[in-house]
């Protein structure tokens, strides 16, 4: 695999978006795939984020919207792929890291197969001064909306029965499913609500941290639930806890959380994914 350049920590403040709608070619190490949500226009949308590998544009990048079920084989990608894609600055949201990708231009350049290849990129990106408490206190439309945070202690994982889609979300799904696909190439089956919603409770590195409880929006949290369809409620919850708490946040792991905020509520952050390489011996 070609050796890639590596950088230190992302800028403390994201760069302002370029003026206008000029297309830029982005190069991104994908680290986050959030669980899909209903959309009347796109059927279902996924927020993808990662670390720029372009030294001229360092920092975190958010790509939205993306409908993974409509991607062809040439545009499909995984977490820890390095991709290039044409994109324009997102104007509907003011978060500086947000871009609208043109998915037909996406190209997968390489894949970082294991933690040995990922750590040189991501260990330097873990915030050493920017704790979750500090992120929350200083949250504005111009401050970082994405970060990789090292928790001081992960207290627990909570799973609850998902309430199902709201009436508004169901209407979006029905509208999309009802659209006619002339060539029959698009899977327009209804997006299922997950069985459970989950959240982490943890202490960040701030010495006065009162504790954070943040929802888990990780695609993998929902994907695992699909594999647990045949298990009863107790067994399914135990399997989720075993994977996302005991294994991913175990004592033998150097855990960090990919966190991101909401466009309309910048002080509300969620856990978008877990970074969990083994402790260095």
Secondary structure, DSSP 8 states (H G I E B T S, - for coil): --------S--SS-----SS---EEEEEEEEEEB--EEETTTEEEEEEEEEE--TTS-SEEEEEEE-GGG--TTT---TTEEEEEEEEE-SSS--TTEEEEEEEEEEEEEE--SHHHHHHHHGGGEESS--HHHHHHT--SSS-SEEEE--SEEEEEEEEE-----HHHHHHHHHHHTS--TTS-S--------SEEEEEEEE-S-TT---EEEEB-BHHHHHHHHHTTTS-HHHHHHHHHIIIIIITTSTTEEEEEEEEE-SS-TT-EEEEEEEEEE---
